[in-house]
Amino acid sequence: MIYHITSQAAWNDAQDSGFYEAASLATEGFIHNSSREQLPAVQQRYYKDATGMIILHIEEDRLTSPLKYELAPSINEMFPHIYGPINIDAVVNTEPL
């Protein structure tokens, strides 16, 4: 299981279209994700003052886009990156951030 933080509004849009695309897909070529253990640090670094955010629980085996684990040199950790849109049936649960 991997996790992605997004807004409730973006997830609502994804459910209408059948897939989810984060802005990073267009700018960096992939969607950032994390393990359960990495979530607290990711939340603290990027979302500590954000409201209306949710966590997508993504089942890796259901993804139709390629998944790669890659090093984030700034913190020397491996993170899961999805190289394409996330099909909504790969999201098995959501929870408030």
C-alpha positions as CSV (number, residue, x, y, z in Angstrom):
1,M,0.0,0.0,0.0
2,I,1.2,3.5,-0.9
3,Y,-0.3,6.9,0.0
4,H,-0.8,10.2,-1.7
5,I,-2.0,13.5,-0.1
6,T,-4.4,15.6,-2.2
7,S,-7.4,17.9,-1.7
8,Q,-10.9,16.6,-1.4
9,A,-11.9,18.7,-4.4
10,A,-9.2,17.1,-6.6
11,W,-10.3,13.7,-5.5
12,N,-14.0,14.6,-6.4
13,D,-12.8,15.6,-9.8
14,A,-10.9,12.4,-10.3
15,Q,-14.0,10.3,-9.4
16,D,-15.9,12.2,-12.2
17,S,-13.1,11.6,-14.8
18,G,-12.1,8.1,-13.8
19,F,-8.5,8.9,-13.0
20,Y,-6.4,11.2,-10.8
21,E,-3.5,13.4,-11.9
22,A,-1.5,15.6,-9.6
23,A,0.1,18.8,-10.9
24,S,3.6,17.1,-10.5
25,L,2.7,14.7,-13.3
26,A,2.8,17.6,-15.8
27,T,5.8,19.4,-14.2
28,E,8.0,16.5,-13.0
29,G,6.6,13.5,-15.0
30,F,5.3,11.6,-12.0
31,I,3.0,11.7,-9.0
32,H,4.7,11.8,-5.5
33,N,3.6,9.1,-3.0
34,S,4.9,7.8,0.2
35,S,4.8,4.8,2.6
36,R,2.7,4.9,5.7
37,E,5.9,5.5,7.7
38,Q,6.8,8.5,5.6
39,L,3.4,10.2,5.8
40,P,4.0,12.2,9.1
41,A,7.2,13.8,7.7
42,V,5.6,14.5,4.3
43,Q,2.6,16.1,6.1
44,Q,4.9,18.2,8.2
45,R,7.1,19.3,5.3
46,Y,4.4,20.2,2.8
47,Y,0.9,20.2,4.3
48,K,1.2,21.3,8.0
49,D,-1.1,24.3,7.4
50,A,-3.3,22.8,4.7
51,T,-7.0,22.3,5.1
52,G,-9.5,20.1,3.2
53,M,-6.8,17.5,2.4
54,I,-7.2,13.7,2.3
55,I,-4.9,10.7,2.1
56,L,-5.5,8.3,-0.8
57,H,-4.7,4.6,0.0
58,I,-3.4,3.2,-3.2
59,E,-3.1,-0.6,-3.9
60,E,0.1,-0.9,-6.0
61,D,-1.1,-4.1,-7.7
62,R,-4.1,-2.3,-9.2
63,L,-2.2,0.6,-10.8
64,T,-2.3,0.8,-14.5
65,S,0.6,3.4,-14.7
66,P,4.2,2.4,-13.9
67,L,5.4,2.6,-10.3
68,K,9.1,3.2,-9.5
69,Y,10.8,3.6,-6.1
70,E,13.3,6.4,-6.4
71,L,15.8,8.2,-4.1
72,A,14.9,11.7,-2.9
73,P,18.4,13.0,-2.5
74,S,17.4,15.9,-0.2
75,I,16.4,13.5,2.6
76,N,18.1,10.3,1.3
77,E,15.0,8.2,1.3
78,M,13.3,6.0,-1.4
79,F,9.8,7.2,-2.4
80,P,7.2,5.6,-4.7
81,H,6.5,7.6,-7.8
82,I,3.7,6.9,-10.2
83,Y,4.6,7.7,-13.9
84,G,1.1,8.4,-15.2
85,P,-2.4,9.0,-13.9
86,I,-3.8,7.0,-11.0
87,N,-6.8,4.9,-12.0
88,I,-9.5,5.5,-9.4
89,D,-10.0,1.7,-8.8
90,A,-6.5,1.5,-7.5
91,V,-7.6,3.8,-4.6
92,V,-9.1,1.5,-2.0
93,N,-9.7,4.0,0.8
94,T,-9.5,7.6,1.7
95,E,-9.1,9.3,5.0
96,P,-8.9,12.9,6.2
97,L,-5.4,14.3,6.7
